[in-house]
């Protein structure tokens, strides 16, 4: 499928294309751009954005805008693109997507509810047309859209055993991944408010295929190739490059360590790495050097990172990529003893973190710390997630999600006090870029 490129207009919002300048993202006018946003998934089994059976897309976006968010990260599944190629360029229509996944009775019920609330669509509307319309509606509210390459096979994410963990995992063939990157990057030309796109959201070790080479060398080789693919298809896009171990660790790249010997959690050793000539990833050597934005994730239940205090969280983030912001090593570096200097100043965003939307949010160590750090250092972010419910999650249908900003039927905020006293002030504290 070919997509017509929409003309970028440097005299109107969002003043694209965006690029990097040192540690900042800047627009065509040279102004620094900061993102503060939310994740709205379409990577579940239906491959249709969650919640549309409960509320109109425009109303959902109005809720997003009311918090002040200027950025929506939209995780998608590579499977959606695979199915288009399997059908000779024809996307799957809404009705078929729902009934195939949910069954005839529940699929028809959800279909009728979506169409009742979203009159712009019909039962034959293709999935990418729905995404297309959401991007268009978001542009009217000055909200940026970020396609996030989240999983190979559409399903709940993420684990070591879901087949989406690593390159050539059972659900992540590299050729399909690159084809999807190219397709979505080309599709993004239709929308001036799609200014960035991820390479792969949460790389991690595969337990299904333990023989795969999970290490910095394999990581750099594949991610470099993916960046070339996106840039060739759409050179206007920023490209976010996530870290190892569920998006946590970029230390070998920001500190320019030898990728044959640099440490990483549970990496496959390169036994003769110390005897080989050292290999380094040098961002400035790439044609897309001014398009790369480092992307980090952090969850309180991290397998390997200490998230017990804000001081140690800050030191861990510095080591894993925040050093590229050019900030001073934090005080807890004397505890961790692992705070290397960055080789190059580069933007870093915190693109995935989350917590239950209830009164425990107010005292959560990790979320509170991330608020302090992102405001202090002007680090762009996107929280997980908007979705108060999922059509399918872990095999069950109609699943409530207490981490969702909205409630289970998308009629309002799950924790309204939190939106008013936590999320809105946080967004305001970021000095979010306005048109």
C-alpha positions as CSV (number, residue, x, y, z in Angstrom):
1,X,0.0,0.0,0.0
2,X,1.4,3.4,-1.0
3,X,0.8,6.5,1.1
4,X,0.7,10.1,-0.1
5,X,3.1,12.3,1.7
6,X,1.5,15.3,3.4
7,X,3.5,18.5,3.0
8,X,5.4,19.5,6.2
9,X,4.7,23.2,6.9
10,X,7.4,24.8,9.0
11,X,5.1,27.9,9.5
12,X,2.3,26.0,11.3
13,X,2.0,23.5,14.2
14,X,3.9,21.2,14.9
15,X,6.5,23.2,13.0
16,X,8.2,20.0,11.8
17,X,10.2,18.1,11.0
18,X,11.7,17.7,14.5
19,X,15.3,16.9,15.1
20,X,17.7,16.6,17.9
21,X,20.2,19.3,19.0
22,X,22.5,18.1,21.8
23,X,20.3,16.9,24.6
24,X,17.1,18.6,23.2
25,X,14.4,17.9,20.7
26,X,13.8,21.0,18.6
27,X,11.3,22.1,15.9
28,X,12.0,23.8,12.6
29,X,12.0,27.2,14.5
30,X,14.8,26.0,16.8
31,X,12.5,25.8,19.8
32,X,12.9,23.1,22.4
33,X,10.0,20.6,22.5
34,X,9.0,18.7,25.5
35,X,6.6,15.8,25.5
36,X,4.3,14.8,28.4
37,X,1.9,12.1,27.4
38,X,0.0,8.9,27.8
39,X,-0.1,5.5,26.2
40,X,-3.2,4.5,24.3
41,X,-2.7,0.9,23.1
42,X,-3.9,-0.8,19.9
43,X,-1.5,-3.8,20.3
44,X,-4.1,-6.1,21.9
45,X,-5.6,-9.0,20.0
46,X,-8.2,-6.9,18.1
47,X,-5.5,-4.4,17.0
48,X,-8.0,-1.6,17.4
49,X,-7.5,1.1,20.0
50,X,-9.0,0.2,23.3
51,X,-12.1,1.8,24.7
52,X,-13.9,2.8,21.5
53,X,-16.9,0.7,22.4
54,X,-17.4,2.9,25.5
55,X,-16.6,6.4,24.1
56,X,-16.2,8.3,20.9
57,X,-12.6,8.7,19.7
58,X,-13.0,12.5,19.8
59,X,-14.3,12.4,23.4
60,X,-11.4,10.2,24.5
61,X,-9.0,12.7,22.9
62,X,-10.8,15.6,24.6
63,X,-10.1,13.8,28.0
64,X,-6.5,13.4,27.1
65,X,-6.1,17.1,26.1
66,X,-7.9,18.2,29.3
67,X,-4.9,16.9,31.4
68,X,-2.6,18.9,29.2
69,X,-1.0,15.9,27.5
70,X,0.6,16.9,24.1
71,X,1.8,13.4,23.2
72,X,0.1,10.0,22.7
73,X,2.2,6.9,22.5
74,X,0.3,4.3,20.5
75,X,1.6,0.7,20.8
76,X,0.8,-1.5,17.7
77,X,1.5,-5.1,16.7
78,X,3.6,-6.1,13.7
79,X,0.9,-8.7,13.0
80,X,-1.4,-5.9,11.8
81,X,1.1,-5.2,9.0
82,X,1.7,-8.8,8.3
83,X,-2.0,-9.4,7.7
84,X,-2.1,-6.6,5.2
85,X,0.7,-8.1,3.2
86,X,-1.0,-11.6,3.5
87,X,-4.2,-10.0,2.0
88,X,-2.3,-8.4,-1.0
89,X,-2.4,-4.9,0.6
90,X,-5.9,-5.0,1.9
91,X,-6.4,-4.3,5.6
92,X,-8.8,-6.3,7.8
93,X,-12.2,-4.5,8.4
94,X,-13.5,-3.7,11.8
95,X,-16.2,-6.4,11.9
96,X,-13.9,-9.2,10.9
97,X,-11.2,-8.1,13.4
98,X,-13.7,-8.1,16.3
99,X,-15.5,-11.3,15.5
100,X,-12.4,-13.2,14.7
101,X,-10.9,-12.3,18.1
102,X,-13.9,-12.0,20.4
103,X,-16.3,-14.5,18.8
104,X,-19.5,-13.9,17.0
105,X,-21.7,-12.8,19.9
106,X,-19.2,-10.7,21.8
107,X,-17.6,-9.4,18.7
108,X,-20.9,-8.2,17.3
109,X,-21.8,-6.6,20.6
110,X,-18.6,-4.6,20.7
111,X,-18.9,-3.8,17.0
112,X,-22.4,-2.3,17.5
113,X,-21.2,-0.3,20.5
114,X,-18.2,1.1,18.6
115,X,-20.4,2.2,15.7
116,X,-23.0,3.7,17.9
117,X,-20.4,6.0,19.5
118,X,-18.3,6.6,16.4
119,X,-20.5,7.3,13.4
120,X,-17.5,8.1,11.2
121,X,-16.9,4.3,10.9
122,X,-18.8,1.4,9.5
123,X,-18.4,-2.4,9.9
124,X,-16.2,-2.4,6.9
125,X,-13.8,0.4,8.0
126,X,-10.2,-1.0,8.0
127,X,-8.1,-0.9,11.1
128,X,-5.5,1.6,9.7
129,X,-8.4,3.9,8.7
130,X,-9.4,4.0,12.4
131,X,-5.9,4.8,13.4
132,X,-5.8,7.4,10.6
133,X,-8.9,9.1,11.9
134,X,-7.6,9.2,15.5
135,X,-4.4,10.8,14.3
136,X,-6.4,13.4,12.4
137,X,-8.7,14.1,15.4
138,X,-5.6,14.4,17.6
139,X,-4.0,17.0,15.3
140,X,-7.1,19.2,15.8
141,X,-6.3,19.3,19.5
142,X,-2.5,19.8,18.9
143,X,-1.7,16.4,20.2
144,X,1.3,14.5,18.7
145,X,1.1,10.7,17.9
146,X,3.9,8.3,18.4
147,X,3.6,4.8,16.8
148,X,5.3,2.4,19.2
149,X,6.5,-0.9,17.7
150,X,5.3,-2.9,20.7
151,X,4.9,-6.6,19.9
152,X,5.2,-9.0,17.0
153,X,2.0,-11.0,17.7
154,X,-0.9,-9.0,19.0
155,X,-1.3,-9.8,22.7
156,X,-0.6,-8.6,26.2
157,X,3.0,-7.5,26.7
158,X,5.6,-8.2,28.0
159,X,7.4,-11.3,29.2
160,X,10.4,-13.5,28.4
161,X,8.0,-16.2,27.1
162,X,5.6,-14.4,24.8
163,X,7.7,-14.9,21.7
164,X,8.0,-11.1,21.2
165,X,11.2,-10.7,23.3
166,X,14.1,-10.6,20.9
167,X,15.1,-10.6,17.3
168,X,14.1,-13.8,15.6
169,X,12.0,-14.9,18.6
170,X,9.0,-17.0,17.6
171,X,6.8,-14.0,17.0
172,X,9.4,-11.5,16.0
173,X,11.0,-12.4,12.6
174,X,13.4,-9.6,11.7
175,X,12.2,-9.4,8.1
176,X,8.6,-8.8,9.3
177,X,9.8,-6.3,11.9
178,X,11.6,-4.3,9.3
179,X,8.7,-4.5,6.9
180,X,6.4,-3.1,9.6
181,X,8.8,-0.3,10.4
182,X,8.9,0.7,6.8
183,X,5.1,0.5,6.4
184,X,4.2,2.5,9.4
185,X,6.9,5.1,8.8
186,X,5.5,5.5,5.2
187,X,1.9,5.7,6.5
188,X,3.0,8.4,9.0
189,X,3.6,10.7,6.0
190,X,-0.2,11.3,6.0
191,X,0.0,13.1,9.3
192,X,2.1,16.1,10.3
193,X,1.4,15.4,13.9
194,X,3.2,12.0,13.7
195,X,6.7,13.3,14.5
196,X,8.3,10.2,16.0
197,X,8.3,6.4,16.0
198,X,9.9,3.7,18.0
199,X,12.2,0.9,16.8
200,X,11.1,-1.8,19.3
201,X,9.6,-1.1,22.6
202,X,10.9,-3.6,25.2
203,X,13.8,-5.8,24.0
204,X,14.5,-8.6,26.4
205,X,16.0,-12.1,26.7
206,X,13.9,-14.8,25.1
207,X,13.3,-17.9,27.2
208,X,11.6,-19.7,24.3
209,X,14.8,-19.4,22.1
210,X,17.7,-19.2,24.6
211,X,20.2,-19.8,21.7
212,X,19.5,-16.4,20.3
213,X,22.4,-14.0,20.9
214,X,21.0,-11.6,23.5
215,X,23.8,-9.1,23.8
216,X,24.9,-5.6,22.9
217,X,26.4,-6.6,19.5
218,X,23.2,-8.3,18.3
219,X,21.2,-5.4,19.7
220,X,23.2,-2.7,18.0
221,X,23.2,-4.5,14.7
222,X,19.5,-5.0,14.5
223,X,18.5,-1.6,15.9
224,X,20.9,0.2,13.5
225,X,19.3,-1.7,10.6
226,X,15.9,-0.8,11.9
227,X,16.8,2.9,12.2
228,X,18.0,2.8,8.6
229,X,14.7,1.3,7.6
230,X,12.6,4.0,9.2
231,X,14.8,6.8,8.0
232,X,14.7,5.5,4.4
233,X,10.9,5.4,4.5
234,X,10.4,8.7,6.2
235,X,13.4,10.9,7.0
236,X,11.3,13.4,8.9
237,X,10.6,11.1,11.8
238,X,12.4,11.1,15.1
239,X,13.4,7.5,15.9
240,X,13.2,6.4,19.6
241,X,15.7,3.7,20.5
242,X,14.8,1.7,23.6
243,X,17.2,-0.2,25.9
244,X,17.9,-3.7,26.8
245,X,16.1,-5.6,29.7
246,X,12.6,-4.3,29.0
247,X,13.8,-0.9,27.8
248,X,15.9,-0.2,30.9
249,X,19.5,-0.2,29.8
250,X,21.3,1.9,27.2
251,X,24.5,2.2,29.1
252,X,26.9,0.7,26.5
253,X,25.6,3.2,23.9
254,X,25.4,6.4,25.8
255,X,28.8,5.8,27.4
256,X,30.3,4.3,24.2
257,X,31.6,1.1,25.7
258,X,33.0,-1.8,23.7
259,X,29.8,-3.7,22.7
260,X,31.7,-7.0,22.7
261,X,32.5,-6.7,26.4
262,X,30.1,-4.2,28.0
263,X,28.1,-5.6,30.9
264,X,24.4,-6.1,30.7
265,X,21.9,-8.1,32.7
266,X,21.7,-11.8,31.6
267,X,23.5,-11.1,28.3
268,X,24.9,-14.0,26.3
269,X,28.6,-13.7,26.7
270,X,30.9,-13.2,23.7
271,X,33.6,-15.5,25.0
272,X,36.4,-14.1,22.9
273,X,35.2,-10.5,23.1
274,X,38.2,-9.3,25.1
275,X,40.6,-10.7,22.4
276,X,38.8,-9.2,19.5
277,X,39.4,-5.6,18.3
278,X,36.9,-3.5,20.3
279,X,33.7,-2.4,18.6
280,X,31.8,0.8,19.4
281,X,28.5,2.3,18.4
282,X,29.1,5.9,17.3
283,X,25.9,7.8,16.8
284,X,27.5,10.8,15.1
285,X,28.7,8.5,12.3
286,X,25.1,7.7,11.3
287,X,23.1,9.6,8.6
288,X,20.2,9.7,11.1
289,X,22.3,11.0,14.0
290,X,20.1,14.0,14.6
291,X,16.9,11.8,14.6
292,X,17.8,9.4,17.4
293,X,16.1,9.8,20.8
294,X,17.1,7.4,23.6
295,X,14.1,5.8,25.3
296,X,14.1,4.3,28.8
297,X,11.4,2.4,30.8
298,X,11.2,1.8,34.5
299,X,8.8,-0.2,36.7
300,X,8.9,-0.8,40.4
301,X,9.0,-4.6,39.9
302,X,12.2,-4.4,37.8
303,X,14.1,-7.7,37.9
304,X,17.5,-6.1,38.3
305,X,17.2,-2.4,39.2
306,X,17.0,-1.1,42.8
307,X,13.8,1.1,43.0
308,X,13.7,1.5,46.7
309,X,14.6,5.1,47.1
310,X,14.6,8.2,44.8
311,X,18.4,8.7,45.3
312,X,19.2,5.2,44.0
313,X,16.6,5.4,41.2
314,X,18.3,8.6,40.0
315,X,21.7,7.0,40.0
316,X,20.4,3.9,38.1
317,X,18.8,6.1,35.5
318,X,22.0,8.1,35.1
319,X,24.0,5.0,34.5
320,X,21.4,3.5,32.1
321,X,21.0,6.6,29.9
322,X,20.3,9.9,31.7
323,X,24.0,10.6,31.5
324,X,23.3,11.6,27.9
325,X,21.4,14.6,29.1
326,X,24.6,16.2,30.3
327,X,23.5,16.4,33.9
328,X,25.9,16.0,36.9
329,X,26.3,12.5,38.4
330,X,23.8,12.2,41.2
331,X,24.8,11.9,44.9
332,X,24.0,8.2,45.1
333,X,26.7,7.4,42.6
334,X,28.9,6.8,45.6
335,X,26.5,4.0,46.5
336,X,26.2,2.4,43.0
337,X,29.8,3.1,42.0
338,X,28.6,3.0,38.4
339,X,28.0,6.4,36.9
340,X,30.0,6.7,33.6
341,X,30.1,9.9,31.6
342,X,28.2,10.1,28.3
343,X,30.1,10.2,25.0
344,X,27.6,12.5,23.4
345,X,24.7,14.7,24.5
346,X,21.4,13.2,23.2
347,X,17.7,13.5,24.1
348,X,16.4,10.8,26.5
349,X,12.7,10.2,27.1
350,X,11.0,8.1,29.8
351,X,8.5,6.4,27.6
352,X,6.9,3.8,29.9
353,X,6.2,3.7,33.6
354,X,3.0,3.3,35.6
355,X,1.2,2.6,38.8
356,X,-2.3,1.8,40.0
357,X,-4.6,4.8,39.7
358,X,-5.8,5.0,43.3
359,X,-4.7,6.7,46.5
360,X,-1.4,4.7,46.7
361,X,-0.3,6.8,43.7
362,X,0.2,9.7,46.0
363,X,3.0,8.0,48.0
364,X,4.5,5.7,45.4
365,X,8.3,6.0,45.5
366,X,9.0,5.3,41.9
367,X,6.3,7.5,40.3
368,X,7.0,10.4,42.7
369,X,10.7,10.2,42.0
370,X,10.2,10.2,38.2
371,X,8.0,13.3,38.6
372,X,10.8,15.0,40.5
373,X,13.5,14.0,38.0
374,X,11.6,14.7,34.8
375,X,10.6,18.2,36.0
376,X,14.1,18.9,37.2
377,X,15.8,17.8,34.0
378,X,13.0,18.4,31.5
379,X,12.9,14.8,30.4
380,X,9.9,14.0,28.1
381,X,7.7,11.1,29.2
382,X,4.6,9.0,28.5
383,X,2.8,7.1,31.3
384,X,1.2,3.7,31.1
385,X,-1.6,3.9,30.3
386,X,-4.9,5.5,29.3
387,X,-6.8,2.2,29.0
388,X,-9.1,1.5,31.9
389,X,-10.1,-1.8,30.4
390,X,-9.0,-4.3,27.6
391,X,-11.1,-6.2,25.2
392,X,-8.8,-9.1,25.7
393,X,-6.0,-9.6,28.2
394,X,-4.2,-12.8,29.0
395,X,-6.9,-14.8,27.4
396,X,-9.8,-13.2,29.2
397,X,-12.3,-10.7,27.7
398,X,-13.5,-7.4,29.1
399,X,-10.7,-7.0,31.6
400,X,-10.5,-4.0,34.0
401,X,-7.1,-2.4,34.4
402,X,-6.4,-0.5,37.6
403,X,-3.4,1.2,36.1
404,X,-5.6,2.9,33.5
405,X,-6.2,6.6,33.8
406,X,-9.9,6.2,32.9
407,X,-12.3,3.8,34.6
408,X,-13.4,0.5,33.3
409,X,-16.2,1.9,31.1
410,X,-14.2,4.9,30.0
411,X,-16.8,7.3,31.4
412,X,-14.4,9.3,33.7
413,X,-11.2,9.2,35.5
414,X,-10.4,6.1,37.6
415,X,-8.8,8.3,40.4
416,X,-10.1,11.8,39.8
417,X,-8.1,13.3,42.7
418,X,-5.0,11.9,41.2
419,X,-5.7,13.5,37.8
420,X,-6.3,16.9,39.5
421,X,-3.5,16.9,42.1
422,X,-0.9,14.7,40.5
423,X,-1.1,14.4,36.7
424,X,-2.2,17.9,35.8
425,X,0.4,19.6,38.0
426,X,3.1,17.2,36.7
427,X,2.3,18.1,33.1
428,X,2.2,21.8,34.0
429,X,5.5,21.5,35.7
430,X,7.1,20.2,32.5
431,X,6.4,23.4,30.7
432,X,4.8,21.3,27.9
433,X,5.2,22.8,24.5
434,X,2.2,24.6,23.2
435,X,1.4,25.8,19.7
